[in-house]
Amino acid sequence: MMSIKPDLIIVGAGMAGLCAAKTAIEAGARVLVLEKAYRSGGTTRLSDGVFNACDPQRQYPLDIHDSPERHFQDVMEQGRGKSHPNLLQAYTYGAQETFSWLEHLGFKFDDRVTQEAGTLYPRCHKPLEGGGASYIEFLLSVLSSSLCTVAYGCEVIGLKTNSNSCPTVIAQKKGDLIELTPRKGVLLCAGGFAANRRMVTSQFSLLTGSEYIGSRDCDGVVLSAAVHIGAECLHMSFFDLCSDSNEIEELLSNPADFILLNDQGKRFCREDLDVQSLYEAILLQNNHSADLVCLGPVKRESNSRQSNYPLEALNKYAKACRLKIDDEFGKNPYFLRYPFEVVKQFKVSPKMKCSLGGLLINEKAQVLNREREVMPGLYAAGEIVGGILGEKSASGEGLASAAVFARIGAREVLRI
Ligand SMILES: Cc1cc2nc3c(=O)[nH]c(=O)nc-3n(C[C@H](O)[C@H](O)[C@H](O)COP(=O)(O)OP(=O)(O)OC[C@H]3O[C@@H](n4cnc5c(N)ncnc54)[C@H](O)[C@@H]3O)c2cc1C
């Protein structure tokens, strides 16, 4: 595995783990990355690759006036005010530096700055080619060094504390148990826990029937191991939900252009809620799904196709639009457009994208115990951490915050 004792053991080789490994070897540290799967990437590999950061070089010429403070305010609003301000500040003020670091290493971002569905401001960056997998392939390519070993098929199943020094990592590889204690620190980057159905439904029972679309390897075993030795968790009932396609996600962001109907053909909520709240309302319906009925301006003389849709609900909604009063659910009159016709219809079944709760850390990525004290030698970054993004997050914050705290954690372990 590694003949000399590593300075740093990193658990998990996704965005957080690989950014931490690169940061550490830049400082000359010996790094051992333990990865459960037989290839790197975890959920990062499956992601769209959107990375949010304030980047004046690209934004100012486009007349986009952004700042870390504005990024902070947006994430706080998106997270319904639940983000820990010190963690969110460390993230949003560190995002620009981390973005530039990736570019200086040679990672190619598209020059365009976008505002992805559900985000509050145009500060989304995408890889020039490919999605999340491109970060993984790139980081692996710059990691090739005698200082770093990535051990695949090595699942961490436990942690042991050692008085006032680094914890010991217990891993299994091909049925053999291994105990490893690094010289300076252990950084937990094992992703979220949404693949663990029991953990998810014990926190948020509405998600019982929801499919999870991230990595199956992110099952909360490392999180539980940290809790077992005294680590504190928070926000464990907060999850990011999404739908089958970006098209549906975008449609749900335009409340004038749709209504949602349940399996009895009835509206069940005002449609001008934020997208995550709409998903929650859908989860409360039978089969945890709903019909998204898309509305547009009347274009045709003939209205024959409209008879395929639940007429009672449509007539009721048309009346509300004509009178500009939604008696049933109180949708803002601004979004009550009339006349309209049905353009198309989709089935929406919210899926779990990632868990937002996890280990409690401080702004130095140090894991805190239930007394809010620093646990010696134990650090965490990425989706395994809770409290940064609050109750809901938008596309682009997960990868960026994973990378920022990974770099903070690696530097802190090595005191650089
Ligand atoms: C479909 C989809 C699209 C997304 N798109 C975006 C996007 O565009 N932008 C964005 O910001 N976020 C996006 N996200 C969220 C984002 O992907 C995650 O927040 C991010 O990848 C988390 O990175 P991570 O390094 O913490 O975890 P991961 O990338 O999941 O890495 C964790 C690693 O730890 C390993 N591991 C787990 N358990 C163990 C163990 N016991 N021992 C050893 N190793 C272990 C896993 O195998 C994995 O390789 C998306 C998520 C999904 C599901």
The ligand as an SDF file (V2000), in Angstrom:
LIG
                    3D

 53 58  0  0  0  0  0  0  0  0999 V2000
  -26.8550   13.3890  -10.8060 C   0  0  0  0  0  0  0  0  0  0  0  0
  -26.1110   14.3800   -9.9550 C   0  0  0  0  0  0  0  0  0  0  0  0
  -25.6840   15.5650  -10.5230 C   0  0  0  0  0  0  0  0  0  0  0  0
  -25.0040   16.4930   -9.7330 C   0  0  0  0  0  0  0  0  0  0  0  0
  -24.5640   17.6270  -10.3300 N   0  0  0  0  0  0  0  0  0  0  0  0
  -23.8890   18.5240   -9.5960 C   0  0  0  0  0  0  0  0  0  0  0  0
  -23.3500   19.6860  -10.2120 C   0  0  0  0  0  0  0  0  0  0  0  0
  -23.4470   19.8840  -11.4230 O   0  0  0  0  0  0  0  0  0  0  0  0
  -22.6890   20.5740   -9.4210 N   0  0  0  0  0  0  0  0  0  0  0  0
  -22.5280   20.3760   -8.0740 C   0  0  0  0  0  0  0  0  0  0  0  0
  -21.9310   21.2200   -7.4050 O   0  0  0  0  0  0  0  0  0  0  0  0
  -22.9950   19.2590   -7.4690 N   0  0  0  0  0  0  0  0  0  0  0  0
  -23.6460   18.3280   -8.2050 C   0  0  0  0  0  0  0  0  0  0  0  0
  -24.0880   17.1890   -7.6040 N   0  0  0  0  0  0  0  0  0  0  0  0
  -23.6920   16.9410   -6.1970 C   0  0  0  0  0  0  0  0  0  0  0  0
  -22.1860   16.5930   -6.1810 C   0  0  0  0  0  0  0  0  0  0  0  0
  -21.9590   15.5880   -7.1370 O   0  0  0  0  0  0  0  0  0  0  0  0
  -21.7010   16.1450   -4.8050 C   0  0  0  0  0  0  0  0  0  0  0  0
  -22.0120   17.1410   -3.8680 O   0  0  0  0  0  0  0  0  0  0  0  0
  -20.1750   15.9470   -4.8310 C   0  0  0  0  0  0  0  0  0  0  0  0
  -19.8230   15.0660   -5.8690 O   0  0  0  0  0  0  0  0  0  0  0  0
  -19.6630   15.4000   -3.5090 C   0  0  0  0  0  0  0  0  0  0  0  0
  -18.2800   15.1540   -3.6390 O   0  0  0  0  0  0  0  0  0  0  0  0
  -17.5410   14.2850   -2.5390 P   0  0  0  0  0  0  0  0  0  0  0  0
  -16.1110   14.2380   -2.9110 O   0  0  0  0  0  0  0  0  0  0  0  0
  -17.9020   14.7450   -1.1950 O   0  0  0  0  0  0  0  0  0  0  0  0
  -18.1950   12.8270   -2.6770 O   0  0  0  0  0  0  0  0  0  0  0  0
  -18.0570   11.7410   -3.8280 P   0  0  0  0  0  0  0  0  0  0  0  0
  -17.7090   12.3410   -5.1150 O   0  0  0  0  0  0  0  0  0  0  0  0
  -19.2780   10.9040   -3.7620 O   0  0  0  0  0  0  0  0  0  0  0  0
  -16.7990   10.8760   -3.3660 O   0  0  0  0  0  0  0  0  0  0  0  0
  -16.8490   10.0570   -2.2250 C   0  0  0  0  0  0  0  0  0  0  0  0
  -15.9350    8.8660   -2.4440 C   0  0  0  0  0  0  0  0  0  0  0  0
  -15.8120    8.1500   -1.2120 O   0  0  0  0  0  0  0  0  0  0  0  0
  -15.8410    6.7600   -1.4840 C   0  0  0  0  0  0  0  0  0  0  0  0
  -16.2760    6.0500   -0.2840 N   0  0  0  0  0  0  0  0  0  0  0  0
  -17.5130    5.9860    0.2410 C   0  0  0  0  0  0  0  0  0  0  0  0
  -17.5110    5.2150    1.3410 N   0  0  0  0  0  0  0  0  0  0  0  0
  -16.2330    4.7890    1.5150 C   0  0  0  0  0  0  0  0  0  0  0  0
  -15.6080    3.9470    2.4760 C   0  0  0  0  0  0  0  0  0  0  0  0
  -16.2940    3.3650    3.4700 N   0  0  0  0  0  0  0  0  0  0  0  0
  -14.2740    3.7200    2.3650 N   0  0  0  0  0  0  0  0  0  0  0  0
  -13.5540    4.2860    1.3390 C   0  0  0  0  0  0  0  0  0  0  0  0
  -14.1170    5.0680    0.3970 N   0  0  0  0  0  0  0  0  0  0  0  0
  -15.4410    5.3320    0.4900 C   0  0  0  0  0  0  0  0  0  0  0  0
  -16.8410    6.6480   -2.6310 C   0  0  0  0  0  0  0  0  0  0  0  0
  -16.6740    5.4360   -3.3390 O   0  0  0  0  0  0  0  0  0  0  0  0
  -16.4900    7.8740   -3.4650 C   0  0  0  0  0  0  0  0  0  0  0  0
  -15.5080    7.5820   -4.4260 O   0  0  0  0  0  0  0  0  0  0  0  0
  -24.7610   16.2360   -8.3570 C   0  0  0  0  0  0  0  0  0  0  0  0
  -25.1950   15.0340   -7.7890 C   0  0  0  0  0  0  0  0  0  0  0  0
  -25.8570   14.1080   -8.5790 C   0  0  0  0  0  0  0  0  0  0  0  0
  -26.2980   12.8190   -7.9660 C   0  0  0  0  0  0  0  0  0  0  0  0
  1  2  1  0
  2  3  1  0
  2 52  2  0
  3  4  2  0
  4  5  1  0
  4 50  1  0
  5  6  2  0
  6  7  1  0
  6 13  1  0
  7  8  2  0
  7  9  1  0
  9 10  1  0
 10 11  2  0
 10 12  1  0
 12 13  2  0
 13 14  1  0
 14 15  1  0
 14 50  1  0
 15 16  1  0
 16 17  1  0
 16 18  1  0
 18 19  1  0
 18 20  1  0
 20 21  1  0
 20 22  1  0
 22 23  1  0
 23 24  1  0
 24 25  2  0
 24 26  1  0
 24 27  1  0
 27 28  1  0
 28 29  2  0
 28 30  1  0
 28 31  1  0
 31 32  1  0
 32 33  1  0
 33 34  1  0
 33 48  1  0
 34 35  1  0
 35 36  1  0
 35 46  1  0
 36 37  1  0
 36 45  1  0
 37 38  2  0
 38 39  1  0
 39 40  1  0
 39 45  2  0
 40 41  1  0
 40 42  2  0
 42 43  1  0
 43 44  2  0
 44 45  1  0
 46 47  1  0
 46 48  1  0
 48 49  1  0
 50 51  2  0
 51 52  1  0
 52 53  1  0
M  END
$$$$
